[in-house]
Amino acid sequence: MNRRNFLGLSALAIAAGAIGGWQLIGSGPQALLLSARNDSAGKHYAVGFNLDGQQVFATEVKERCHDVVPHPTLPLALFVGRRPSTESYLIDTHSGQLLQTLHAPAQRHYNGHAVFHKDGEWLYATENDSSDPGRGVIGAYRLQGQQLLREHELSSHGLGPHQLLWMPDGETLVVANGGIRTEAESRVEMNLDAMEASLVLMQRDGTLLSKEQLPEMQNSVRHLAVARDGTIVSGQQYMGEPSDAVPLLAIKRPGQAFQHFPMADAQRAMMNQYTASVAINSELRLIALSAPRGNRFFIWDLDSAELRVDAPLADCAGIGAVPEGFVVSSGVGRCRLYDCRTPQIVSSPLQLPAGLWDNHLRLA
């Protein structure tokens, strides 16, 4: 079953949160899972759930969202519009109140990801310049009260920027430039024969520090995770032939080049040329990756590259690191916890609503 069939068949109401007794062991205050969801009629929601299944809020929004950006100190989160959206939504995570609909300026649209700076005053969002399709822009927004105001923009030093994250110093940005040109209001690729995907490190003022590429031109660098020691991993989406044998997970260790993460052909083949979310558990030194087109979820050891989990998981989507391991959502099934604290990793269903979850989740 895929997401579309599930949407057509499911009568699950977005407001009907599961009531359950499962709770993360030793995780202290109840974590708040933030994500975008749809309902069975295709309406879009920004939602917050406790991991025991209690719904905190479900706020209807106009456009489908992609990633979620919690504020570092305030009960706020920006639900970022999915490419090529021109809207994002600032939500009060206590009440679910929509505080602001953030509109992209003329000839710009959002590419699905953003980050708050550690001081909480500034937010940086990946955007597309539709007057020069694909030219990468990072919009810089200042939080004033409960409103984000666009102050200026930076170059992403590449085409089609998607996700961006902070390095451990909190001042250096790592940017995944997907390398694809798309026009305004379109997801149609214009340059698959001349893609320029790259991994960029840049200072917060826009100064380029480094720019690296993978050897395959059509291997689009999309999603990122950063470990506490500065190790970067990225998940790719390959835009070439389905039969091409191209690894879809890459790594940049401190002081080393950006390169493919070693994996067996069996795992690479099951990804169907597409990955969705990647996460690192720095305490447990593990990488997790979702491959929804292959209905597969993976965990590797970050240091040895040993495969720890290769599991079927229908339309697996967002991943978040928790003290026990990882929480994973699904477009058609149950959200799950993978407890990685012992050599034998154990998977358990969470008492959250099943299905309809979008590609990313954040824990606040």
C-alpha positions as a Markdown table, in Angstrom:
| # | Residue | x | y | z |
|---|---|---|---|---|
| 1 | Met | 0.0 | 0.0 | 0.0 |
| 2 | Asn | 1.3 | 3.5 | -0.8 |
| 3 | Arg | 0.5 | 6.9 | 0.6 |
| 4 | Arg | -2.1 | 7.7 | -2.1 |
| 5 | Asn | -4.0 | 4.5 | -1.6 |
| 6 | Phe | -3.9 | 5.0 | 2.2 |
| 7 | Leu | -5.3 | 8.5 | 1.8 |
| 8 | Gly | -8.1 | 7.2 | -0.3 |
| 9 | Leu | -9.0 | 4.3 | 2.0 |
| 10 | Ser | -8.4 | 5.7 | 5.4 |
| 11 | Ala | -11.2 | 7.2 | 7.5 |
| 12 | Leu | -8.7 | 8.3 | 10.1 |
| 13 | Ala | -9.5 | 11.8 | 11.3 |
| 14 | Ile | -6.5 | 14.0 | 12.0 |
| 15 | Ala | -7.9 | 15.2 | 15.3 |
| 16 | Ala | -8.3 | 11.6 | 16.6 |
| 17 | Gly | -5.1 | 11.1 | 18.5 |
| 18 | Ala | -4.4 | 7.6 | 19.9 |
| 19 | Ile | -4.6 | 7.2 | 23.6 |
| 20 | Gly | -1.8 | 4.9 | 24.8 |
| 21 | Gly | 0.3 | 3.9 | 27.7 |
| 22 | Trp | 3.7 | 3.7 | 26.0 |
| 23 | Gln | 6.3 | 6.2 | 27.0 |
| 24 | Leu | 10.0 | 6.6 | 26.4 |
| 25 | Ile | 12.1 | 5.1 | 29.2 |
| 26 | Gly | 14.4 | 7.5 | 30.9 |
| 27 | Ser | 13.7 | 10.4 | 28.6 |
| 28 | Gly | 12.6 | 12.8 | 31.3 |
| 29 | Pro | 9.9 | 15.3 | 30.3 |
| 30 | Gln | 7.6 | 14.0 | 27.6 |
| 31 | Ala | 9.1 | 14.7 | 24.1 |
| 32 | Leu | 6.9 | 16.6 | 21.7 |
| 33 | Leu | 6.9 | 15.2 | 18.2 |
| 34 | Leu | 6.3 | 17.9 | 15.5 |
| 35 | Ser | 5.5 | 17.0 | 12.0 |
| 36 | Ala | 3.3 | 17.7 | 9.0 |
| 37 | Arg | 0.3 | 15.4 | 8.3 |
| 38 | Asn | -2.6 | 15.2 | 6.0 |
| 39 | Asp | -6.1 | 13.9 | 6.6 |
| 40 | Ser | -8.0 | 11.4 | 4.5 |
| 41 | Ala | -9.6 | 14.3 | 2.5 |
| 42 | Gly | -6.1 | 15.6 | 1.7 |
| 43 | Lys | -6.2 | 18.7 | 4.0 |
| 44 | His | -2.9 | 19.8 | 5.5 |
| 45 | Tyr | -2.1 | 20.1 | 9.1 |
| 46 | Ala | 0.8 | 21.1 | 11.4 |
| 47 | Val | 0.6 | 18.8 | 14.4 |
| 48 | Gly | 2.2 | 18.1 | 17.7 |
| 49 | Phe | 1.9 | 14.9 | 19.7 |
| 50 | Asn | 3.4 | 13.6 | 22.8 |
| 51 | Leu | 5.1 | 10.2 | 22.3 |
| 52 | Asp | 2.5 | 8.5 | 24.5 |
| 53 | Gly | -0.1 | 9.4 | 21.8 |
| 54 | Gln | -1.6 | 12.4 | 23.3 |
| 55 | Gln | -2.4 | 15.1 | 20.8 |
| 56 | Val | -1.2 | 18.6 | 21.7 |
| 57 | Phe | -2.4 | 20.4 | 18.6 |
| 58 | Ala | -3.5 | 19.9 | 15.0 |
| 59 | Thr | -3.6 | 23.2 | 13.1 |
| 60 | Glu | -5.0 | 23.2 | 9.6 |
| 61 | Val | -2.7 | 25.1 | 7.1 |
| 62 | Lys | -3.2 | 26.0 | 3.5 |
| 63 | Glu | -0.2 | 24.4 | 1.9 |
| 64 | Arg | 1.6 | 21.1 | 2.5 |
| 65 | Cys | 4.6 | 21.4 | 4.8 |
| 66 | His | 7.9 | 19.5 | 4.8 |
| 67 | Asp | 10.3 | 20.0 | 7.7 |
| 68 | Val | 9.7 | 21.6 | 11.1 |
| 69 | Val | 12.0 | 24.0 | 12.9 |
| 70 | Pro | 11.6 | 24.3 | 16.7 |
| 71 | His | 12.8 | 27.5 | 18.3 |
| 72 | Pro | 15.7 | 26.8 | 20.6 |
| 73 | Thr | 14.1 | 28.4 | 23.7 |
| 74 | Leu | 10.5 | 29.5 | 23.0 |
| 75 | Pro | 7.4 | 27.4 | 22.4 |
| 76 | Leu | 7.4 | 28.2 | 18.7 |
| 77 | Ala | 8.1 | 26.2 | 15.6 |
| 78 | Leu | 8.1 | 27.0 | 11.9 |
| 79 | Phe | 6.4 | 24.5 | 9.6 |
| 80 | Val | 8.2 | 25.0 | 6.3 |
| 81 | Gly | 6.3 | 24.9 | 3.1 |
| 82 | Arg | 7.2 | 22.0 | 0.7 |
| 83 | Arg | 8.9 | 23.0 | -2.5 |
| 84 | Pro | 7.7 | 25.1 | -4.4 |
| 85 | Ser | 5.5 | 26.6 | -1.6 |
| 86 | Thr | 5.3 | 30.3 | -1.0 |
| 87 | Glu | 4.0 | 29.9 | 2.5 |
| 88 | Ser | 5.4 | 28.7 | 5.8 |
| 89 | Tyr | 3.6 | 28.7 | 9.2 |
| 90 | Leu | 4.8 | 29.9 | 12.6 |
| 91 | Ile | 2.9 | 27.9 | 15.3 |
| 92 | Asp | 2.7 | 28.2 | 19.1 |
| 93 | Thr | 3.6 | 24.7 | 20.1 |
| 94 | His | 1.7 | 24.9 | 23.4 |
| 95 | Ser | -1.7 | 26.0 | 22.0 |
| 96 | Gly | -1.4 | 25.2 | 18.3 |
| 97 | Gln | -2.2 | 28.8 | 17.5 |
| 98 | Leu | -1.1 | 30.0 | 14.0 |
| 99 | Leu | 0.9 | 33.1 | 14.9 |
| 100 | Gln | 2.0 | 34.0 | 11.4 |
| 101 | Thr | 1.7 | 32.9 | 7.8 |
| 102 | Leu | 5.1 | 33.6 | 6.4 |
| 103 | His | 5.0 | 34.6 | 2.7 |
| 104 | Ala | 8.0 | 34.2 | 0.4 |
| 105 | Pro | 8.9 | 37.4 | -1.5 |
| 106 | Ala | 8.3 | 37.9 | -5.2 |
| 107 | Gln | 10.4 | 35.5 | -7.4 |
| 108 | Arg | 11.2 | 33.3 | -4.4 |
| 109 | His | 9.7 | 30.0 | -3.1 |
| 110 | Tyr | 10.6 | 27.8 | -0.1 |
| 111 | Asn | 12.4 | 24.6 | -0.5 |
| 112 | Gly | 11.2 | 22.8 | 2.6 |
| 113 | His | 13.9 | 23.4 | 5.2 |
| 114 | Ala | 15.1 | 26.1 | 7.6 |
| 115 | Val | 17.1 | 26.5 | 10.9 |
| 116 | Phe | 16.9 | 28.8 | 13.8 |
| 117 | His | 20.2 | 30.2 | 15.0 |
| 118 | Lys | 21.2 | 29.1 | 18.6 |
| 119 | Asp | 20.3 | 32.6 | 20.0 |
| 120 | Gly | 16.8 | 32.3 | 18.6 |
| 121 | Glu | 16.8 | 35.7 | 16.9 |
| 122 | Trp | 17.6 | 34.6 | 13.3 |
| 123 | Leu | 16.1 | 32.0 | 11.0 |
| 124 | Tyr | 17.7 | 30.9 | 7.8 |
| 125 | Ala | 15.6 | 29.2 | 5.0 |
| 126 | Thr | 16.5 | 27.5 | 1.8 |
| 127 | Glu | 14.8 | 29.2 | -1.2 |
| 128 | Asn | 14.7 | 29.1 | -5.0 |
| 129 | Asp | 15.2 | 32.2 | -7.1 |
| 130 | Ser | 12.6 | 31.6 | -9.8 |
| 131 | Ser | 13.9 | 34.6 | -11.9 |
| 132 | Asp | 17.0 | 32.5 | -12.4 |
| 133 | Pro | 15.5 | 29.0 | -11.8 |
| 134 | Gly | 17.5 | 26.9 | -9.3 |
| 135 | Arg | 19.8 | 29.7 | -8.1 |
| 136 | Gly | 20.2 | 28.9 | -4.5 |
| 137 | Val | 19.2 | 31.5 | -1.9 |
| 138 | Ile | 19.1 | 31.4 | 1.9 |
| 139 | Gly | 16.6 | 33.8 | 3.2 |
| 140 | Ala | 17.6 | 35.4 | 6.6 |
| 141 | Tyr | 14.6 | 36.3 | 8.8 |
| 142 | Arg | 14.7 | 38.1 | 12.2 |
| 143 | Leu | 12.2 | 37.1 | 14.9 |
| 144 | Gln | 10.6 | 40.2 | 16.4 |
| 145 | Gly | 8.0 | 39.3 | 19.0 |
| 146 | Gln | 5.9 | 36.5 | 17.3 |
| 147 | Gln | 6.7 | 37.5 | 13.7 |
| 148 | Leu | 9.5 | 36.5 | 11.4 |
| 149 | Leu | 10.6 | 39.4 | 9.2 |
| 150 | Arg | 12.8 | 38.9 | 6.1 |
| 151 | Glu | 15.9 | 41.0 | 6.4 |
| 152 | His | 18.2 | 39.9 | 3.6 |
| 153 | Glu | 19.4 | 36.9 | 1.7 |
| 154 | Leu | 22.6 | 34.9 | 1.1 |
| 155 | Ser | 23.8 | 32.8 | -1.7 |
| 156 | Ser | 23.7 | 29.0 | -1.1 |
| 157 | His | 26.7 | 28.8 | -3.5 |
| 158 | Gly | 24.8 | 26.2 | -5.6 |
| 159 | Leu | 21.6 | 25.2 | -7.3 |
| 160 | Gly | 18.4 | 24.0 | -5.7 |
| 161 | Pro | 19.4 | 24.1 | -2.0 |
| 162 | His | 17.3 | 21.7 | 0.1 |
| 163 | Gln | 18.3 | 21.1 | 3.7 |
| 164 | Leu | 20.7 | 23.1 | 5.8 |
| 165 | Leu | 21.9 | 22.5 | 9.4 |
| 166 | Trp | 24.4 | 24.0 | 11.9 |
| 167 | Met | 27.8 | 22.6 | 12.5 |
| 168 | Pro | 28.6 | 22.0 | 16.2 |
| 169 | Asp | 30.1 | 25.6 | 16.5 |
| 170 | Gly | 26.6 | 27.0 | 15.9 |
| 171 | Glu | 27.9 | 29.5 | 13.5 |
| 172 | Thr | 28.8 | 27.5 | 10.4 |
| 173 | Leu | 26.1 | 26.3 | 8.1 |
| 174 | Val | 26.2 | 23.1 | 6.1 |
| 175 | Val | 24.0 | 23.2 | 3.0 |
| 176 | Ala | 22.8 | 20.4 | 0.7 |
| 177 | Asn | 22.5 | 21.9 | -2.8 |
| 178 | Gly | 20.4 | 19.4 | -4.8 |
| 179 | Gly | 21.8 | 20.7 | -8.0 |
| 180 | Ile | 18.4 | 20.8 | -9.9 |
| 181 | Arg | 16.9 | 23.8 | -11.6 |
| 182 | Thr | 13.1 | 24.1 | -11.3 |
| 183 | Glu | 10.8 | 26.9 | -12.4 |
| 184 | Ala | 8.4 | 28.8 | -10.2 |
| 185 | Glu | 5.3 | 26.8 | -9.2 |
| 186 | Ser | 6.8 | 23.6 | -10.6 |
| 187 | Arg | 8.7 | 20.5 | -9.4 |
| 188 | Val | 9.7 | 19.7 | -13.0 |
| 189 | Glu | 13.4 | 19.3 | -13.4 |
| 190 | Met | 15.0 | 21.4 | -16.1 |
| 191 | Asn | 18.7 | 20.3 | -16.1 |
| 192 | Leu | 19.0 | 16.6 | -15.4 |
| 193 | Asp | 21.8 | 16.4 | -18.0 |
| 194 | Ala | 23.7 | 19.2 | -16.3 |
| 195 | Met | 23.1 | 18.9 | -12.6 |
| 196 | Glu | 25.4 | 20.6 | -10.0 |
| 197 | Ala | 24.7 | 19.0 | -6.6 |
| 198 | Ser | 27.1 | 20.0 | -3.9 |
| 199 | Leu | 27.7 | 20.0 | -0.1 |
| 200 | Val | 28.6 | 23.5 | 1.0 |
| 201 | Leu | 30.1 | 24.8 | 4.3 |
| 202 | Met | 29.6 | 28.5 | 4.8 |
| 203 | Gln | 29.8 | 31.1 | 7.5 |
| 204 | Arg | 26.6 | 32.7 | 8.7 |
| 205 | Asp | 27.5 | 35.9 | 6.9 |
| 206 | Gly | 27.5 | 34.0 | 3.6 |
| 207 | Thr | 31.3 | 33.4 | 3.2 |
| 208 | Leu | 32.0 | 30.2 | 1.4 |
| 209 | Leu | 34.3 | 27.8 | 3.3 |
| 210 | Ser | 34.2 | 24.7 | 1.1 |
| 211 | Lys | 32.2 | 23.1 | -1.7 |
| 212 | Glu | 32.4 | 19.4 | -2.5 |
| 213 | Gln | 30.6 | 17.1 | -5.0 |
| 214 | Leu | 30.0 | 13.4 | -5.3 |
| 215 | Pro | 31.4 | 11.7 | -8.5 |
| 216 | Glu | 27.9 | 11.1 | -10.1 |
| 217 | Met | 26.5 | 14.2 | -11.6 |
| 218 | Gln | 22.9 | 13.1 | -11.2 |
| 219 | Asn | 23.2 | 12.2 | -7.5 |
| 220 | Ser | 21.2 | 15.0 | -5.8 |
| 221 | Val | 22.3 | 15.8 | -2.3 |
| 222 | Arg | 19.1 | 16.4 | -0.3 |
| 223 | His | 19.0 | 15.7 | 3.4 |
| 224 | Leu | 21.5 | 16.1 | 6.2 |
| 225 | Ala | 22.4 | 15.1 | 9.7 |
| 226 | Val | 25.3 | 16.4 | 11.8 |
| 227 | Ala | 27.0 | 14.6 | 14.7 |
| 228 | Arg | 28.4 | 16.4 | 17.8 |
| 229 | Asp | 31.9 | 15.7 | 16.6 |
| 230 | Gly | 31.2 | 17.5 | 13.3 |
| 231 | Thr | 30.6 | 14.4 | 11.1 |
| 232 | Ile | 28.1 | 15.1 | 8.4 |
| 233 | Val | 26.0 | 12.5 | 6.6 |
| 234 | Ser | 23.8 | 13.2 | 3.6 |
| 235 | Gly | 21.0 | 11.2 | 1.9 |
| 236 | Gln | 20.7 | 11.4 | -1.8 |
| 237 | Gln | 18.0 | 11.0 | -4.5 |
| 238 | Tyr | 19.5 | 9.7 | -7.8 |
| 239 | Met | 18.0 | 11.3 | -10.9 |
| 240 | Gly | 19.6 | 9.0 | -13.5 |
| 241 | Glu | 18.6 | 5.6 | -14.8 |
| 242 | Pro | 16.8 | 3.2 | -12.4 |
| 243 | Ser | 19.4 | 0.5 | -13.2 |
| 244 | Asp | 22.4 | 2.6 | -12.2 |
| 245 | Ala | 24.3 | 1.3 | -9.2 |
| 246 | Val | 24.8 | 4.6 | -7.2 |
| 247 | Pro | 25.2 | 4.7 | -3.4 |
| 248 | Leu | 22.6 | 7.1 | -1.8 |
| 249 | Leu | 24.3 | 7.8 | 1.6 |
| 250 | Ala | 27.5 | 9.9 | 1.9 |
| 251 | Ile | 29.7 | 11.1 | 4.7 |
| 252 | Lys | 32.1 | 13.9 | 5.5 |
| 253 | Arg | 34.2 | 13.2 | 8.6 |
| 254 | Pro | 36.1 | 16.1 | 10.2 |
| 255 | Gly | 39.2 | 16.8 | 8.1 |
| 256 | Gln | 38.2 | 14.4 | 5.4 |
| 257 | Ala | 36.6 | 14.6 | 1.9 |
| 258 | Phe | 32.9 | 14.2 | 1.2 |
| 259 | Gln | 32.5 | 10.6 | -0.1 |
| 260 | His | 30.2 | 7.7 | -0.3 |
| 261 | Phe | 29.4 | 5.9 | 2.9 |
| 262 | Pro | 30.2 | 2.2 | 2.5 |
| 263 | Met | 27.2 | -0.1 | 2.1 |
| 264 | Ala | 26.4 | -3.4 | 0.5 |
| 265 | Asp | 24.8 | -3.6 | -2.9 |
| 266 | Ala | 21.7 | -5.3 | -1.3 |
| 267 | Gln | 20.9 | -2.3 | 0.8 |
| 268 | Arg | 21.6 | 0.2 | -2.0 |
| 269 | Ala | 19.3 | -1.7 | -4.4 |
| 270 | Met | 16.4 | -1.7 | -2.0 |
| 271 | Met | 16.3 | 2.1 | -1.8 |
| 272 | Asn | 15.0 | 2.5 | -5.4 |
| 273 | Gln | 17.2 | 5.5 | -6.0 |
| 274 | Tyr | 15.5 | 7.6 | -3.3 |
| 275 | Thr | 16.1 | 8.5 | 0.4 |
| 276 | Ala | 13.8 | 10.7 | 2.5 |
| 277 | Ser | 15.3 | 11.4 | 6.0 |
| 278 | Val | 18.6 | 10.8 | 7.7 |
| 279 | Ala | 19.4 | 11.2 | 11.4 |
| 280 | Ile | 22.4 | 10.6 | 13.7 |
| 281 | Asn | 22.3 | 9.5 | 17.3 |
| 282 | Ser | 25.5 | 11.0 | 18.6 |
| 283 | Glu | 25.4 | 9.2 | 21.9 |
| 284 | Leu | 25.0 | 5.8 | 20.4 |
| 285 | Arg | 27.1 | 6.6 | 17.3 |
| 286 | Leu | 24.4 | 5.4 | 14.9 |
| 287 | Ile | 23.0 | 6.6 | 11.5 |
| 288 | Ala | 19.4 | 6.0 | 10.5 |
| 289 | Leu | 18.0 | 6.4 | 7.0 |
| 290 | Ser | 14.5 | 6.1 | 5.5 |
| 291 | Ala | 13.9 | 4.9 | 1.9 |
| 292 | Pro | 10.1 | 5.2 | 1.4 |
| 293 | Arg | 10.1 | 4.2 | -2.2 |
| 294 | Gly | 11.7 | 0.9 | -1.2 |
| 295 | Asn | 9.6 | 0.7 | 2.0 |
| 296 | Arg | 12.9 | 0.2 | 3.9 |
| 297 | Phe | 14.5 | 1.5 | 7.1 |
| 298 | Phe | 18.2 | 1.2 | 7.9 |
| 299 | Ile | 20.6 | 1.8 | 10.8 |
| 300 | Trp | 24.4 | 1.7 | 10.6 |
| 301 | Asp | 27.2 | 2.1 | 13.0 |
| 302 | Leu | 28.6 | 5.6 | 12.4 |
| 303 | Asp | 32.2 | 4.6 | 13.0 |
| 304 | Ser | 32.5 | 1.1 | 11.7 |
| 305 | Ala | 29.8 | 1.2 | 9.0 |
| 306 | Glu | 28.4 | -2.1 | 10.3 |
| 307 | Leu | 24.8 | -2.6 | 9.2 |
| 308 | Arg | 22.6 | -2.8 | 12.4 |
| 309 | Val | 19.1 | -2.7 | 11.0 |
| 310 | Asp | 17.6 | -3.5 | 7.5 |
| 311 | Ala | 13.9 | -3.6 | 8.1 |
| 312 | Pro | 10.7 | -3.4 | 6.0 |
| 313 | Leu | 8.7 | -0.3 | 6.9 |
| 314 | Ala | 6.0 | 0.9 | 4.6 |
| 315 | Asp | 6.4 | 4.4 | 3.3 |
| 316 | Cys | 8.9 | 5.2 | 6.1 |
| 317 | Ala | 9.3 | 8.9 | 6.5 |
| 318 | Gly | 10.6 | 11.1 | 9.3 |
| 319 | Ile | 13.3 | 10.1 | 11.7 |
| 320 | Gly | 14.2 | 11.7 | 15.1 |
| 321 | Ala | 17.0 | 10.7 | 17.5 |
| 322 | Val | 15.9 | 10.0 | 21.1 |
| 323 | Pro | 17.9 | 8.6 | 24.1 |
| 324 | Glu | 16.9 | 5.1 | 23.3 |
| 325 | Gly | 17.7 | 5.3 | 19.6 |
| 326 | Phe | 15.3 | 6.5 | 16.9 |
| 327 | Val | 11.6 | 7.4 | 16.4 |
| 328 | Val | 10.4 | 6.8 | 12.8 |
| 329 | Ser | 7.1 | 7.9 | 11.2 |
| 330 | Ser | 5.3 | 6.3 | 8.2 |
| 331 | Gly | 3.0 | 7.6 | 5.5 |
| 332 | Val | 0.7 | 4.5 | 5.8 |
| 333 | Gly | 1.5 | 2.7 | 9.0 |
| 334 | Arg | 2.5 | 3.0 | 12.7 |
| 335 | Cys | 5.2 | 5.2 | 14.0 |
| 336 | Arg | 7.9 | 3.1 | 15.6 |
| 337 | Leu | 10.6 | 3.3 | 18.2 |
| 338 | Tyr | 13.9 | 1.5 | 17.5 |
| 339 | Asp | 15.6 | 0.9 | 20.8 |
| 340 | Cys | 19.3 | 0.7 | 20.1 |
| 341 | Arg | 20.8 | 0.5 | 23.5 |
| 342 | Thr | 21.7 | -3.2 | 23.3 |
| 343 | Pro | 23.3 | -5.3 | 20.6 |
| 344 | Gln | 19.9 | -6.6 | 19.6 |
| 345 | Ile | 17.9 | -3.6 | 18.4 |
| 346 | Val | 14.2 | -3.9 | 19.2 |
| 347 | Ser | 11.4 | -2.2 | 17.3 |
| 348 | Ser | 8.1 | -1.2 | 19.0 |
| 349 | Pro | 5.0 | 0.5 | 17.7 |
| 350 | Leu | 4.2 | 3.9 | 19.2 |
| 351 | Gln | 0.6 | 4.8 | 20.3 |
| 352 | Leu | 0.4 | 7.6 | 17.7 |
| 353 | Pro | -2.1 | 7.8 | 14.9 |
| 354 | Ala | -1.2 | 5.5 | 12.0 |
| 355 | Gly | -0.2 | 6.9 | 8.6 |
| 356 | Leu | -0.6 | 10.2 | 6.9 |
| 357 | Trp | 2.8 | 11.5 | 8.3 |
| 358 | Asp | 4.9 | 13.6 | 6.0 |
| 359 | Asn | 8.7 | 13.2 | 5.3 |
| 360 | His | 10.2 | 14.8 | 8.4 |
| 361 | Leu | 9.7 | 15.0 | 12.1 |
| 362 | Arg | 11.3 | 16.9 | 14.9 |
| 363 | Leu | 11.4 | 16.3 | 18.6 |
| 364 | Ala | 11.2 | 19.4 | 20.9 |
